[in-house]
């Protein structure tokens, strides 16, 4: 079993087994061999996931409790592929998954999820993705005007950590007790009454009410398989109307395909829908004709930073550096782009630039503003020397 829970007296242990395999995806400027430090990257993800999920709800050290039981999280994350009873995570080079991380399931429940990540995903994103392996859904949605809305905690004080499943734009995040309610229901785990009698007898009445509460409905089958529509209009409509994981799945498939009608994609770049323009910019990365090139150049001036960044990425994938200024401008942005999970434009733009230039110039997307400004100047000096 890929995700399991066991109990010993008043201690519940949730164990997640996921296996990571690097997938080569060469571009015009690199051969994208498996990074020498790939095992170190996976180890870093594991350390961060373990640390975050074993925190208390106020984002501090201590013991995680759920209905009087102690909860411990264990994560087994080897490098390899196709091992039985492990979630399978395929890891790609930065920029290869424009829709972001994705996950899907061919089974009912939590077992044998298939996921795709980029190698540059940070530690918070890794912890967010681990939440999906424990039955948790995304708790945010991107609206038509491009704004992102948190569905779980819409207004959080600036001095309080953000909900991990709703926000990944900073390291100041936390899990919530409601997350445990969901995953324990999915794993059919209960906290015995005697744990409350020993630790906190005054909670017995509350526990009696909780015992009768039905489990969250989506916990029984949280991630049904995604079926890709055969025709582009329905595909674009589903990407616009579907939840974040569906949007990411479609965007990554559009990026992989070379059979989409280029005329349709060029027309979609003029759509009033920011999601459709974003998806068209992704799809045109594999179309090499004059109309597609002109449409992507025009998209570098789009009002949405999501479209501008993807148009720049698509041009780079075609060997055209006209989009580099747009990526450099995005390094100064505090906006989010359309991607799963929520991603700052400067983070994603830097990952594309870093892969293209094999340089980072010490730019840290979540670092202090003064240090980011200095790193951006180094990036601009690099561009002027080209």
Secondary structure as a PSIPRED ss2 file (coil, helix, strand):
# PSIPRED VFORMAT (PSIPRED V4.0)

   1 X C   1.000  0.000  0.000
   2 X C   1.000  0.000  0.000
   3 X E   0.000  0.000  1.000
   4 X E   0.000  0.000  1.000
   5 X E   0.000  0.000  1.000
   6 X E   0.000  0.000  1.000
   7 X E   0.000  0.000  1.000
   8 X E   0.000  0.000  1.000
   9 X C   1.000  0.000  0.000
  10 X C   1.000  0.000  0.000
  11 X E   0.000  0.000  1.000
  12 X E   0.000  0.000  1.000
  13 X E   0.000  0.000  1.000
  14 X E   0.000  0.000  1.000
  15 X E   0.000  0.000  1.000
  16 X E   0.000  0.000  1.000
  17 X E   0.000  0.000  1.000
  18 X E   0.000  0.000  1.000
  19 X E   0.000  0.000  1.000
  20 X E   0.000  0.000  1.000
  21 X E   0.000  0.000  1.000
  22 X E   0.000  0.000  1.000
  23 X C   1.000  0.000  0.000
  24 X C   1.000  0.000  0.000
  25 X C   1.000  0.000  0.000
  26 X C   1.000  0.000  0.000
  27 X C   1.000  0.000  0.000
  28 X C   1.000  0.000  0.000
  29 X C   1.000  0.000  0.000
  30 X C   1.000  0.000  0.000
  31 X C   1.000  0.000  0.000
  32 X C   1.000  0.000  0.000
  33 X C   1.000  0.000  0.000
  34 X C   1.000  0.000  0.000
  35 X C   1.000  0.000  0.000
  36 X C   1.000  0.000  0.000
  37 X C   1.000  0.000  0.000
  38 X H   0.000  1.000  0.000
  39 X H   0.000  1.000  0.000
  40 X H   0.000  1.000  0.000
  41 X H   0.000  1.000  0.000
  42 X H   0.000  1.000  0.000
  43 X H   0.000  1.000  0.000
  44 X H   0.000  1.000  0.000
  45 X H   0.000  1.000  0.000
  46 X H   0.000  1.000  0.000
  47 X H   0.000  1.000  0.000
  48 X H   0.000  1.000  0.000
  49 X H   0.000  1.000  0.000
  50 X H   0.000  1.000  0.000
  51 X H   0.000  1.000  0.000
  52 X H   0.000  1.000  0.000
  53 X H   0.000  1.000  0.000
  54 X C   1.000  0.000  0.000
  55 X C   1.000  0.000  0.000
  56 X C   1.000  0.000  0.000
  57 X C   1.000  0.000  0.000
  58 X C   1.000  0.000  0.000
  59 X C   1.000  0.000  0.000
  60 X C   1.000  0.000  0.000
  61 X C   1.000  0.000  0.000
  62 X C   1.000  0.000  0.000
  63 X C   1.000  0.000  0.000
  64 X E   0.000  0.000  1.000
  65 X E   0.000  0.000  1.000
  66 X E   0.000  0.000  1.000
  67 X C   1.000  0.000  0.000
  68 X C   1.000  0.000  0.000
  69 X E   0.000  0.000  1.000
  70 X E   0.000  0.000  1.000
  71 X E   0.000  0.000  1.000
  72 X E   0.000  0.000  1.000
  73 X E   0.000  0.000  1.000
  74 X E   0.000  0.000  1.000
  75 X E   0.000  0.000  1.000
  76 X E   0.000  0.000  1.000
  77 X C   1.000  0.000  0.000
  78 X C   1.000  0.000  0.000
  79 X E   0.000  0.000  1.000
  80 X C   1.000  0.000  0.000
  81 X C   1.000  0.000  0.000
  82 X C   1.000  0.000  0.000
  83 X C   1.000  0.000  0.000
  84 X C   1.000  0.000  0.000
  85 X C   1.000  0.000  0.000
  86 X C   1.000  0.000  0.000
  87 X E   0.000  0.000  1.000
  88 X E   0.000  0.000  1.000
  89 X E   0.000  0.000  1.000
  90 X E   0.000  0.000  1.000
  91 X E   0.000  0.000  1.000
  92 X E   0.000  0.000  1.000
  93 X C   1.000  0.000  0.000
  94 X C   1.000  0.000  0.000
  95 X C   1.000  0.000  0.000
  96 X C   1.000  0.000  0.000
  97 X C   1.000  0.000  0.000
  98 X C   1.000  0.000  0.000
  99 X C   1.000  0.000  0.000
 100 X E   0.000  0.000  1.000
 101 X C   1.000  0.000  0.000
 102 X E   0.000  0.000  1.000
 103 X E   0.000  0.000  1.000
 104 X E   0.000  0.000  1.000
 105 X E   0.000  0.000  1.000
 106 X C   1.000  0.000  0.000
 107 X C   1.000  0.000  0.000
 108 X C   1.000  0.000  0.000
 109 X C   1.000  0.000  0.000
 110 X C   1.000  0.000  0.000
 111 X C   1.000  0.000  0.000
 112 X C   1.000  0.000  0.000
 113 X E   0.000  0.000  1.000
 114 X E   0.000  0.000  1.000
 115 X E   0.000  0.000  1.000
 116 X E   0.000  0.000  1.000
 117 X E   0.000  0.000  1.000
 118 X E   0.000  0.000  1.000
 119 X C   1.000  0.000  0.000
 120 X C   1.000  0.000  0.000
 121 X C   1.000  0.000  0.000
 122 X C   1.000  0.000  0.000
 123 X H   0.000  1.000  0.000
 124 X H   0.000  1.000  0.000
 125 X H   0.000  1.000  0.000
 126 X H   0.000  1.000  0.000
 127 X H   0.000  1.000  0.000
 128 X H   0.000  1.000  0.000
 129 X H   0.000  1.000  0.000
 130 X H   0.000  1.000  0.000
 131 X H   0.000  1.000  0.000
 132 X H   0.000  1.000  0.000
 133 X C   1.000  0.000  0.000
 134 X C   1.000  0.000  0.000
 135 X C   1.000  0.000  0.000
 136 X C   1.000  0.000  0.000
 137 X C   1.000  0.000  0.000
 138 X C   1.000  0.000  0.000
 139 X C   1.000  0.000  0.000
 140 X E   0.000  0.000  1.000
 141 X E   0.000  0.000  1.000
 142 X E   0.000  0.000  1.000
 143 X C   1.000  0.000  0.000
 144 X C   1.000  0.000  0.000
 145 X C   1.000  0.000  0.000
 146 X C   1.000  0.000  0.000
 147 X C   1.000  0.000  0.000
 148 X E   0.000  0.000  1.000
 149 X E   0.000  0.000  1.000
 150 X E   0.000  0.000  1.000
 151 X C   1.000  0.000  0.000
 152 X C   1.000  0.000  0.000
 153 X C   1.000  0.000  0.000
 154 X C   1.000  0.000  0.000
 155 X C   1.000  0.000  0.000
 156 X C   1.000  0.000  0.000
 157 X C   1.000  0.000  0.000
 158 X C   1.000  0.000  0.000
 159 X C   1.000  0.000  0.000
 160 X C   1.000  0.000  0.000
 161 X C   1.000  0.000  0.000
 162 X E   0.000  0.000  1.000
 163 X E   0.000  0.000  1.000
 164 X C   1.000  0.000  0.000
 165 X C   1.000  0.000  0.000
 166 X C   1.000  0.000  0.000
 167 X C   1.000  0.000  0.000
 168 X C   1.000  0.000  0.000
 169 X C   1.000  0.000  0.000
 170 X C   1.000  0.000  0.000
 171 X C   1.000  0.000  0.000
 172 X C   1.000  0.000  0.000
 173 X E   0.000  0.000  1.000
 174 X E   0.000  0.000  1.000
 175 X C   1.000  0.000  0.000
 176 X C   1.000  0.000  0.000
 177 X H   0.000  1.000  0.000
 178 X H   0.000  1.000  0.000
 179 X H   0.000  1.000  0.000
 180 X H   0.000  1.000  0.000
 181 X H   0.000  1.000  0.000
 182 X H   0.000  1.000  0.000
 183 X H   0.000  1.000  0.000
 184 X H   0.000  1.000  0.000
 185 X H   0.000  1.000  0.000
 186 X H   0.000  1.000  0.000
 187 X C   1.000  0.000  0.000
 188 X C   1.000  0.000  0.000
 189 X C   1.000  0.000  0.000
 190 X C   1.000  0.000  0.000
 191 X C   1.000  0.000  0.000
 192 X C   1.000  0.000  0.000
 193 X H   0.000  1.000  0.000
 194 X H   0.000  1.000  0.000
 195 X H   0.000  1.000  0.000
 196 X H   0.000  1.000  0.000
 197 X H   0.000  1.000  0.000
 198 X H   0.000  1.000  0.000
 199 X H   0.000  1.000  0.000
 200 X C   1.000  0.000  0.000
 201 X H   0.000  1.000  0.000
 202 X H   0.000  1.000  0.000
 203 X H   0.000  1.000  0.000
 204 X H   0.000  1.000  0.000
 205 X H   0.000  1.000  0.000
 206 X H   0.000  1.000  0.000
 207 X H   0.000  1.000  0.000
 208 X H   0.000  1.000  0.000
 209 X H   0.000  1.000  0.000
 210 X H   0.000  1.000  0.000
 211 X H   0.000  1.000  0.000
 212 X H   0.000  1.000  0.000
 213 X C   1.000  0.000  0.000
 214 X C   1.000  0.000  0.000
 215 X C   1.000  0.000  0.000
 216 X C   1.000  0.000  0.000
 217 X H   0.000  1.000  0.000
 218 X H   0.000  1.000  0.000
 219 X H   0.000  1.000  0.000
 220 X H   0.000  1.000  0.000
 221 X C   1.000  0.000  0.000
 222 X C   1.000  0.000  0.000
 223 X C   1.000  0.000  0.000
 224 X C   1.000  0.000  0.000
 225 X C   1.000  0.000  0.000
 226 X C   1.000  0.000  0.000
 227 X C   1.000  0.000  0.000
 228 X C   1.000  0.000  0.000
 229 X C   1.000  0.000  0.000
 230 X C   1.000  0.000  0.000
 231 X C   1.000  0.000  0.000
 232 X H   0.000  1.000  0.000
 233 X H   0.000  1.000  0.000
 234 X H   0.000  1.000  0.000
 235 X H   0.000  1.000  0.000
 236 X H   0.000  1.000  0.000
 237 X H   0.000  1.000  0.000
 238 X H   0.000  1.000  0.000
 239 X H   0.000  1.000  0.000
 240 X H   0.000  1.000  0.000
 241 X H   0.000  1.000  0.000
 242 X C   1.000  0.000  0.000
 243 X C   1.000  0.000  0.000
 244 X H   0.000  1.000  0.000
 245 X H   0.000  1.000  0.000
 246 X H   0.000  1.000  0.000
 247 X H   0.000  1.000  0.000
 248 X H   0.000  1.000  0.000
 249 X H   0.000  1.000  0.000
 250 X H   0.000  1.000  0.000
 251 X H   0.000  1.000  0.000
 252 X H   0.000  1.000  0.000
 253 X H   0.000  1.000  0.000
 254 X H   0.000  1.000  0.000
 255 X H   0.000  1.000  0.000
 256 X H   0.000  1.000  0.000
 257 X C   1.000  0.000  0.000
 258 X C   1.000  0.000  0.000
 259 X C   1.000  0.000  0.000
 260 X C   1.000  0.000  0.000
 261 X C   1.000  0.000  0.000
 262 X H   0.000  1.000  0.000
 263 X H   0.000  1.000  0.000
 264 X H   0.000  1.000  0.000
 265 X H   0.000  1.000  0.000
 266 X H   0.000  1.000  0.000
 267 X H   0.000  1.000  0.000
 268 X H   0.000  1.000  0.000
 269 X C   1.000  0.000  0.000
 270 X C   1.000  0.000  0.000
 271 X C   1.000  0.000  0.000
 272 X C   1.000  0.000  0.000
 273 X C   1.000  0.000  0.000
 274 X H   0.000  1.000  0.000
 275 X H   0.000  1.000  0.000
 276 X H   0.000  1.000  0.000
 277 X H   0.000  1.000  0.000
 278 X H   0.000  1.000  0.000
 279 X H   0.000  1.000  0.000
 280 X H   0.000  1.000  0.000
 281 X H   0.000  1.000  0.000
 282 X H   0.000  1.000  0.000
 283 X H   0.000  1.000  0.000
 284 X H   0.000  1.000  0.000
 285 X H   0.000  1.000  0.000
 286 X H   0.000  1.000  0.000
 287 X C   1.000  0.000  0.000
 288 X C   1.000  0.000  0.000
 289 X C   1.000  0.000  0.000
 290 X H   0.000  1.000  0.000
 291 X H   0.000  1.000  0.000
 292 X H   0.000  1.000  0.000
 293 X H   0.000  1.000  0.000
 294 X H   0.000  1.000  0.000
 295 X H   0.000  1.000  0.000
 296 X H   0.000  1.000  0.000
 297 X H   0.000  1.000  0.000
 298 X H   0.000  1.000  0.000
 299 X H   0.000  1.000  0.000
 300 X C   1.000  0.000  0.000
 301 X C   1.000  0.000  0.000
 302 X C   1.000  0.000  0.000
 303 X C   1.000  0.000  0.000
 304 X C   1.000  0.000  0.000
 305 X H   0.000  1.000  0.000
 306 X H   0.000  1.000  0.000
 307 X H   0.000  1.000  0.000
 308 X H   0.000  1.000  0.000
 309 X H   0.000  1.000  0.000
 310 X H   0.000  1.000  0.000
 311 X H   0.000  1.000  0.000
 312 X H   0.000  1.000  0.000
 313 X H   0.000  1.000  0.000
 314 X H   0.000  1.000  0.000
 315 X H   0.000  1.000  0.000
 316 X H   0.000  1.000  0.000
 317 X H   0.000  1.000  0.000
 318 X C   1.000  0.000  0.000
 319 X C   1.000  0.000  0.000
 320 X C   1.000  0.000  0.000
 321 X H   0.000  1.000  0.000
 322 X H   0.000  1.000  0.000
 323 X H   0.000  1.000  0.000
 324 X H   0.000  1.000  0.000
 325 X H   0.000  1.000  0.000
 326 X H   0.000  1.000  0.000
 327 X H   0.000  1.000  0.000
 328 X H   0.000  1.000  0.000
 329 X H   0.000  1.000  0.000
 330 X H   0.000  1.000  0.000
 331 X C   1.000  0.000  0.000
 332 X C   1.000  0.000  0.000
 333 X C   1.000  0.000  0.000
 334 X C   1.000  0.000  0.000
 335 X C   1.000  0.000  0.000
 336 X E   0.000  0.000  1.000
 337 X E   0.000  0.000  1.000
 338 X C   1.000  0.000  0.000
 339 X C   1.000  0.000  0.000
 340 X E   0.000  0.000  1.000
 341 X C   1.000  0.000  0.000
 342 X C   1.000  0.000  0.000
 343 X E   0.000  0.000  1.000
 344 X E   0.000  0.000  1.000
 345 X H   0.000  1.000  0.000
 346 X H   0.000  1.000  0.000
 347 X H   0.000  1.000  0.000
 348 X H   0.000  1.000  0.000
 349 X H   0.000  1.000  0.000
 350 X H   0.000  1.000  0.000
 351 X H   0.000  1.000  0.000
 352 X H   0.000  1.000  0.000
 353 X H   0.000  1.000  0.000
 354 X H   0.000  1.000  0.000
 355 X H   0.000  1.000  0.000
 356 X H   0.000  1.000  0.000
 357 X H   0.000  1.000  0.000
 358 X C   1.000  0.000  0.000
 359 X C   1.000  0.000  0.000
 360 X C   1.000  0.000  0.000
 361 X C   1.000  0.000  0.000
 362 X C   1.000  0.000  0.000
 363 X C   1.000  0.000  0.000
 364 X C   1.000  0.000  0.000
 365 X C   1.000  0.000  0.000
 366 X C   1.000  0.000  0.000
 367 X C   1.000  0.000  0.000
 368 X C   1.000  0.000  0.000
 369 X H   0.000  1.000  0.000
 370 X H   0.000  1.000  0.000
 371 X H   0.000  1.000  0.000
 372 X H   0.000  1.000  0.000
 373 X H   0.000  1.000  0.000
 374 X H   0.000  1.000  0.000
 375 X H   0.000  1.000  0.000
 376 X H   0.000  1.000  0.000
 377 X H   0.000  1.000  0.000
 378 X H   0.000  1.000  0.000
 379 X H   0.000  1.000  0.000
 380 X H   0.000  1.000  0.000
 381 X H   0.000  1.000  0.000
 382 X H   0.000  1.000  0.000
 383 X H   0.000  1.000  0.000
 384 X H   0.000  1.000  0.000
 385 X H   0.000  1.000  0.000
 386 X C   1.000  0.000  0.000
